[in-house]
Amino acid sequence: MVEIRNLTKKYGNQLAVDNISFTVKKGEILGFLGPNGAGKSTTMNILTGYLSATDGTVLIDGYDVLDNPVLAKKKIGYLPEHPPLYLDMTVREYLDFVYDLKQVKEDREEHLSKICETVKITDVADRLIGNLSKGYKQRVGLAQAMAGNPEVLILDEPTVGLDPKQIIEIRSVIKKLGREHTVILSSHILQEVNAVCERLVIINKGRLVAGDTPENLGKSISNENKFQLRVAGDERSILDVLEKIGGIKYIKSLGRKEAGSIDFIIEAEPHVDVRASIFNALAEAKLPMLSLQTVDLSLEDIFLEVTKNQGKKEIADISEDEIEIVNQPKEKEDGAAEELAAQKEKIAEGADEDESDLQA
Amino acid sequence: MKAIYKRELRAYFKTPVGYIFLSVFIFFAALMFVFINMGAQQTSMSSFFSNVGLIFVFVIPVLTMRLFSEERKSKTDQLLLTAPVRVSDIVFGKFLAATTVLLIGVAATMLFVPIMELYGTPAVAETLVGYLGLFLLGVFFVALGMFMSSVTESQVIAAVSTLGILMALWLLSGMSLQFSEILAGSLHFLGAGLDWLLDFISINARLYDFTLGTLNFVPVFYFLSLAGLFVFLTIRVIERRHWK
């Protein structure tokens, strides 16, 4: 349905999107994940024809966004990061305008009221958009994207800035839409894409880092066994106790956060539960454990996880810069491998040629 | 194009912009009419048109300043540019909406003709040709203002720069006569060329062609081609932004 090939976008000298390729099948909900500034919005703006790519192609149901903009755009409903709303119009007037703008063929009354019901804005239809709350504005933005029943919905961070109840509502609406539409949804919140999407594509610094189902990505993630621990006592003696416990991969001291205690980050080997042994060992040493909690996985952890699986090095601390460092040697290896493969092919081809020469 | 035209026209009268433009324009036009025609008891509207042209210099920037800069600032351009319409349709829709408001204003001042009928015998056909010239002048100003609005995100910058350019054009046309007189003495060899150049770019001179009551192809073409040029440039600016 949506095919992206070698998409590259440069702003001056800055590379915003670097050679991204992926496809979205009909009826799929694809999560587009990445930290702020990763190039998500740029990519989506290119998909919808708002910006043009420096290089590469985007096909929407076979139509090139650049060569056939009107036909391609007919198939897309787009909710940008900031919903494109005219604040001096009522919801109804606005949707009427969008209906005309997109030259929708369906029955006006029926089509618009159905959309309003789906996103639950029927009761604010006669209010000025400027007076609506952020959550309602977001829904009007979503309604606008749905006008004309486009086959592809592209939603750029649809839940950003909403309260938890609204987030759940919008998510369920998106899930419902996914039954009839192809949806591409961007987010920097892992839980969100996990809850809604069938497949994930992760980008960072304009590059595609990973693409897989949440289950598969989750498998590698669930191996992670990370805790934050707070123990009363002095650092040295606590570390002495902890280091003797088997199954711990690394320990990192976070220093004093509460008087008379030290915080630690502990990562255990995969599939090993070390909580009981930590508790017992500390109790034995009369070092009272004040708290123990699992560390929630952030997007950066996923990145780390994903890049770790691809590369060979492990890094203890988490920061984007270090991810870059891990990536670079890996690329060189890949490059070398590719070169090697190319050489082998050449040799093989050469052999083929020799053979054919002989035959001739 | 129709959807954009309709929305834009509605927006003029949903916000104060349309009312401010029309009331200020009609008020000052009426003032000119009272002083120039009623006060001096003359039925020729020639100098009336020239002065209303000057009012355009001040009020048309208000009419055009928000056309594209507001869309960009409120990010609604993302809706327009990702909808299945061509950029030229968007630009024409907006241009025609602004032109319509202008036409309402110009049409309202045509009431002055029957008023004169009460007291004298104005040359109606000639006056109507003058009105056509005035309207075409306004159309050119609107196109130029729209272009300035497409260049910037700020309505204030769009309005002020439009005002500046229109003012410069207006003054330059006014200078045309004086310049040629000064230059005729000392630099007479340059005089003819410069005179021709100043006359060529003089919007006043073109407007004057209309107020004489003759309908010539040249001044009509002059204003329409200038308007067309700036509509075209607006389309190019918006298409180019797409490539940035």
Chai-1 contact restraints between the chains, C-beta under 6 A:
chainA,res_idxA,chainB,res_idxB,connection_type,confidence,min_distance_angstrom,max_distance_angstrom,comment,restraint_id
A,T48,B,T82,contact,1.0,0.0,6.0,A-B,restraint_1
A,G49,B,T82,contact,1.0,0.0,6.0,A-B,restraint_2
A,Y50,B,Q78,contact,1.0,0.0,6.0,A-B,restraint_3
A,Y50,B,L81,contact,1.0,0.0,6.0,A-B,restraint_4
A,Y50,B,T82,contact,1.0,0.0,6.0,A-B,restraint_5
A,S52,B,H242,contact,1.0,0.0,6.0,A-B,restraint_6
A,S52,B,W243,contact,1.0,0.0,6.0,A-B,restraint_7
A,V70,B,P84,contact,1.0,0.0,6.0,A-B,restraint_8
A,K73,B,T82,contact,1.0,0.0,6.0,A-B,restraint_9
A,K73,B,P84,contact,1.0,0.0,6.0,A-B,restraint_10
A,K74,B,P84,contact,1.0,0.0,6.0,A-B,restraint_11
A,Y78,B,T82,contact,1.0,0.0,6.0,A-B,restraint_12
A,P80,B,Q78,contact,1.0,0.0,6.0,A-B,restraint_13
A,H82,B,K75,contact,1.0,0.0,6.0,A-B,restraint_14
A,P84,B,K75,contact,1.0,0.0,6.0,A-B,restraint_15
A,P84,B,T76,contact,1.0,0.0,6.0,A-B,restraint_16
A,P84,B,Q78,contact,1.0,0.0,6.0,A-B,restraint_17
A,P84,B,L79,contact,1.0,0.0,6.0,A-B,restraint_18
A,Y86,B,T76,contact,1.0,0.0,6.0,A-B,restraint_19
A,D88,B,K14,contact,1.0,0.0,6.0,A-B,restraint_20
A,F97,B,R7,contact,1.0,0.0,6.0,A-B,restraint_21
A,D100,B,A3,contact,1.0,0.0,6.0,A-B,restraint_22
A,L101,B,A3,contact,1.0,0.0,6.0,A-B,restraint_23
A,L101,B,A83,contact,1.0,0.0,6.0,A-B,restraint_24
A,K102,B,A83,contact,1.0,0.0,6.0,A-B,restraint_25
